[in-house]
Amino acid sequence: MKYKIFVPFVNNEYLLNEAIESLRFKGEENILLIDNSVKGDLGKEYEDIKVYQPEVPLFFNQTCNLMQKIAFKENLDFYIFMHSDASVRRECVERLFTKTEEKIESGEKWSVIFTYYDTFCSMNTKAMKEIGQWNQHLLQYFADNFFYRVCRLKGYPTFEAGGDGVKHFGGATWKSEYERQRANAILYPAFEKLYIEMFGGPADHETYDKLFNKIDL
């Protein structure tokens, strides 16, 4: 099956190295780094792995839409999304790939298969075409809650492959820079408030099946 492993990057290259090393056995040609760093010079360090350099650093939701666009263009059967501040053991990678291939071969409807949530997950390209893009207003936080809820509401369930074998340094991106810490202290509650307005409740306690209880998803 045709696939690609996307690893978006912002900072903490020493963690990115761990992520890449844990995936190399799947073939460097199948890995694509998305360089959202300020410097934008990852290509100098990873000559054996393709690096996509956006014209400007992308927000999280924009990065997810970029991954979709590339998957559509390259006619991928599925694609893998992995956080750059994580690493995975080989058995976890194989478990996710096996479950993904089984879902595709079965013809069953599915959207995303999680391991340790979406720290390392697979996405069904065919389903993404039906579900649509990530929300343009939730730039970072709660963009994931929004998208996965829409997946389920549109009849494309999510599944679990088990998180054993995933190591994640959660929050490493924003914790490593004072400017990001200060911005996140303001933006997190703002995005949370917007999400509640959109769905009539916080994540996992939503009451609306339509956006703002008026707009079809």
RODO-2510 file (C-alpha; in nm, 4 decimals, decimal comma):
residues 217
     n   res          X          Y          Z
     1     m     0,0000     0,0000     0,0000
     2     k     0,1105     0,3546    -0,0701
     3     y     0,1728     0,5731     0,2338
     4     k     0,3843     0,8528     0,3760
     5     i     0,4952     0,9371     0,7298
     6     f     0,4624     1,3090     0,8098
     7     v     0,6637     1,4586     1,0964
     8     p     0,5970     1,8328     1,1422
     9     f     0,8710     2,0187     1,3294
    10     v     0,8876     2,3477     1,5202
    11     n     1,1743     2,3210     1,7699
    12     n     1,3730     2,0776     1,9881
    13     e     1,5751     1,9077     1,7183
    14     y     1,7239     1,6590     1,9657
    15     l     1,3725     1,5171     2,0127
    16     l     1,3155     1,5193     1,6388
    17     n     1,6283     1,3059     1,5999
    18     e     1,4736     1,0440     1,8288
    19     a     1,1514     1,0504     1,6309
    20     i     1,3302     1,0042     1,2990
    21     e     1,5561     0,7283     1,4246
    22     s     1,2561     0,5297     1,5482
    23     l     1,1016     0,5425     1,1988
    24     r     1,3998     0,4866     0,9698
    25     f     1,3380     0,1136     0,9395
    26     k     1,0241     0,1960     0,7358
    27     g     1,2481     0,3616     0,4754
    28     e     1,3784     0,7180     0,4629
    29     e     1,2003     0,7690     0,1308
    30     n     0,8641     0,7309     0,3092
    31     i     0,9329     1,0043     0,5667
    32     l     0,8561     1,3727     0,5048
    33     l     0,9575     1,6392     0,7552
    34     i     0,7497     1,9571     0,7509
    35     d     0,9756     2,2365     0,8706
    36     n     0,7701     2,4928     1,0616
    37     s     1,0709     2,6234     1,2510
    38     v     1,1668     2,9901     1,2513
    39     k     1,5071     2,9191     1,0952
    40     g     1,3726     2,6820     0,8331
    41     d     1,7033     2,5073     0,7719
    42     l     1,6311     2,1414     0,8500
    43     g     1,7296     2,0418     0,4980
    44     k     2,0943     2,0965     0,5881
    45     e     2,0754     1,8373     0,8646
    46     y     1,8605     1,5683     0,7024
    47     e     2,0029     1,5207     0,3551
    48     d     1,8768     1,1593     0,3393
    49     i     1,5178     1,2548     0,4256
    50     k     1,2950     1,4881     0,2258
    51     v     1,2100     1,8139     0,3993
    52     y     0,9103     2,0255     0,2982
    53     q     0,9738     2,3940     0,3594
    54     p     0,6555     2,6058     0,3640
    55     e     0,6971     2,9644     0,2531
    56     v     0,6084     3,0643     0,6097
    57     p     0,5766     2,8518     0,9268
    58     l     0,2306     2,6968     0,9467
    59     f    -0,0094     2,6696     1,2374
    60     f    -0,1153     2,3205     1,3450
    61     n    -0,4434     2,3200     1,1517
    62     q    -0,2680     2,4473     0,8386
    63     t    -0,0086     2,1739     0,8709
    64     c    -0,2828     1,9109     0,8933
    65     n    -0,4461     2,0524     0,5804
    66     l    -0,1105     2,0428     0,4034
    67     m    -0,0711     1,6748     0,4907
    68     q    -0,4154     1,6099     0,3438
    69     k    -0,3286     1,7975     0,0257
    70     i    -0,0071     1,6016    -0,0249
    71     a    -0,1865     1,2716     0,0433
    72     f    -0,4488     1,3546    -0,2202
    73     k    -0,1911     1,4668    -0,4749
    74     e     0,0204     1,1543    -0,4321
    75     n    -0,2808     0,9191    -0,4166
    76     l    -0,1759     0,7712    -0,0841
    77     d    -0,3848     0,4888     0,0612
    78     f    -0,3153     0,6284     0,4074
    79     y    -0,0705     0,8528     0,5846
    80     i     0,0938     0,8566     0,9233
    81     f     0,1125     1,1641     1,1451
    82     m     0,3749     1,1686     1,4193
    83     h     0,4631     1,4396     1,6692
    84     s     0,8257     1,5493     1,6502
    85     d     0,8579     1,5296     2,0305
    86     a     0,7827     1,1566     2,0369
    87     s     0,9450     0,8266     1,9504
    88     v     0,7976     0,4815     1,8914
    89     r     0,9202     0,1278     1,9334
    90     r     0,9229    -0,0951     1,6277
    91     e     0,6446    -0,3211     1,7538
    92     c     0,4136    -0,0195     1,7933
    93     v     0,4842     0,0954     1,4383
    94     e     0,4106    -0,2505     1,3012
    95     r     0,0944    -0,2771     1,5084
    96     l    -0,0410     0,0501     1,3699
    97     f     0,0472    -0,0421     1,0121
    98     t    -0,1112    -0,3860     1,0450
    99     k    -0,4363    -0,2473     1,1864
   100     t    -0,4452     0,0221     0,9180
   101     e    -0,3960    -0,2248     0,6336
   102     e    -0,6624    -0,4535     0,7808
   103     k    -0,9134    -0,1661     0,7899
   104     i    -0,8411    -0,0715     0,4297
   105     e    -0,8659    -0,4289     0,3033
   106     s    -1,1934    -0,4844     0,4905
   107     g    -1,3641    -0,1914     0,3177
   108     e    -1,4874    -0,0751     0,6573
   109     k    -1,5420     0,2953     0,7144
   110     w    -1,2762     0,4573     0,9304
   111     s    -1,1009     0,7909     0,9608
   112     v    -0,8158     0,7769     1,2123
   113     i    -0,6415     0,5007     1,4066
   114     f    -0,4788     0,6291     1,7253
   115     t    -0,1999     0,4838     1,9368
   116     y    -0,1181     0,7286     2,2170
   117     y    -0,3967     0,9558     2,0897
   118     d    -0,2645     1,1256     1,7744
   119     t     0,0965     1,1378     1,8931
   120     f     0,1395     0,8586     1,6382
   121     c    -0,1625     0,7792     1,4249
   122     s    -0,2760     0,6815     1,0759
   123     m    -0,5314     0,8614     0,8605
   124     n    -0,7491     0,7225     0,5833
   125     t    -0,6923     0,9321     0,2704
   126     k    -1,0203     0,8253     0,1116
   127     a    -1,2147     0,9300     0,4219
   128     m    -1,0328     1,2633     0,4425
   129     k    -1,1728     1,3565     0,1006
   130     e    -1,5254     1,3124     0,2381
   131     i    -1,4652     1,4698     0,5777
   132     g    -1,2962     1,7865     0,4556
   133     q    -1,0336     2,0216     0,5908
   134     w    -0,9406     2,1077     0,9466
   135     n    -1,1236     2,4095     1,0867
   136     q    -0,9742     2,7424     0,9801
   137     h    -1,0448     2,9199     1,3109
   138     l    -0,8973     2,6709     1,5576
   139     l    -0,5354     2,7333     1,4669
   140     q    -0,3855     2,5163     1,7393
   141     y    -0,5651     2,3935     2,0483
   142     f    -0,8903     2,2015     2,0098
   143     a    -0,8386     2,1717     1,6346
   144     d    -0,7921     1,7995     1,6966
   145     n    -1,1071     1,7687     1,9078
   146     f    -1,3014     1,9487     1,6352
   147     f    -1,1706     1,7382     1,3494
   148     y    -1,2089     1,3976     1,5128
   149     r    -1,5605     1,4878     1,6254
   150     v    -1,6494     1,5824     1,2675
   151     c    -1,5044     1,2499     1,1486
   152     r    -1,7413     1,0592     1,3746
   153     l    -2,0419     1,2793     1,3002
   154     k    -1,9901     1,2165     0,9295
   155     g    -1,9939     0,8411     0,9831
   156     y    -1,6204     0,7733     0,9845
   157     p    -1,5334     0,6290     1,3262
   158     t    -1,1928     0,6440     1,4879
   159     f    -1,0151     0,3372     1,6262
   160     e    -0,7390     0,2493     1,8693
   161     a    -0,4243     0,0465     1,8075
   162     g    -0,2859     0,0766     2,1606
   163     g    -0,0318     0,3213     2,2990
   164     d     0,2261     0,0738     2,4270
   165     g     0,5618     0,1605     2,2787
   166     v     0,5010     0,5345     2,2346
   167     k     0,7179     0,7829     2,4233
   168     h     0,5915     1,1407     2,4162
   169     f     0,7402     1,4533     2,5689
   170     g     0,4092     1,6374     2,5683
   171     g     0,4217     2,0156     2,5490
   172     a     0,7914     2,0223     2,4615
   173     t     0,7287     2,2685     2,1787
   174     w     0,5738     2,5450     2,3867
   175     k     0,7559     2,4737     2,7118
   176     s     1,0952     2,5332     2,5529
   177     e     1,0333     2,8971     2,4565
   178     y     0,9206     3,1713     2,6952
   179     e     0,7355     3,3574     2,4201
   180     r     0,5295     3,0465     2,3414
   181     q     0,4598     2,9892     2,7101
   182     r     0,3140     3,3361     2,7485
   183     a     0,1147     3,3152     2,4255
   184     n    -0,0266     2,9748     2,5136
   185     a    -0,1411     3,0954     2,8547
   186     i    -0,3740     3,3325     2,6698
   187     l    -0,4554     3,1321     2,3565
   188     y    -0,5463     2,7994     2,5205
   189     p    -0,8482     2,9329     2,7141
   190     a    -0,9492     3,1435     2,4126
   191     f    -0,9577     2,8424     2,1808
   192     e    -1,1352     2,6407     2,4496
   193     k    -1,4055     2,9083     2,4737
   194     l    -1,4445     2,9095     2,0954
   195     y    -1,4793     2,5300     2,0888
   196     i    -1,7519     2,5411     2,3547
   197     e    -1,9376     2,8033     2,1500
   198     m    -1,9053     2,5854     1,8408
   199     f    -2,0371     2,2646     1,9961
   200     g    -2,2327     2,3689     2,3039
   201     g    -1,9927     2,2144     2,5532
   202     p    -1,6300     2,1278     2,6239
   203     a    -1,4486     1,8436     2,4521
   204     d    -1,6191     1,5067     2,5163
   205     h    -1,9235     1,6882     2,6573
   206     e    -2,0575     1,8507     2,3418
   207     t    -2,4309     1,9022     2,2934
   208     y    -2,4460     2,0244     1,9312
   209     d    -2,4167     1,8095     1,6194
   210     k    -2,3986     2,1225     1,4058
   211     l    -2,1480     2,4045     1,4207
   212     f    -2,2892     2,6717     1,6560
   213     n    -2,6043     2,4526     1,6427
   214     k    -2,6862     2,6126     1,3054
   215     i    -2,4245     2,5313     1,0402
   216     d    -2,4026     2,1882     0,8775
   217     l    -2,0595     2,0352     0,9116
***
